[in-house]
Amino acid sequence: MQDINVRESHKRLLIQQIYRAQSMQRIVEAQSCECLTRYPSWEAAEGVFVEQFAASEYWDIVEATSEYRRQANELRREAMPICEAAGNW
């Protein structure tokens, strides 16, 4: 992620939203908010980006970022109480 040129910061935003959505999904699936569940390495999110979006055009990246943000926000509603109960929100 650090190697992404400043002019391509929209790609960095997409990777961040992929990571966030994956994190919320893991919390909900595991019904746990341990640090390793909520804050794993970035490899999985970077892998999704490389496989699905590395060659995408600007507007495709913007659209995908919006979709991952929406997914993360929906999952957040379920993940937040789990993390609050664990004292990790």
Secondary structure as GFF3:
##gff-version 3
##sequence-region A 1 89
A	DSSP	three_ten_helix	6	8	.	.	.	ID=ss1
A	DSSP	alpha_helix	9	30	.	.	.	ID=ss2
A	DSSP	alpha_helix	35	38	.	.	.	ID=ss3
A	DSSP	alpha_helix	43	52	.	.	.	ID=ss4
A	DSSP	alpha_helix	58	85	.	.	.	ID=ss5
###
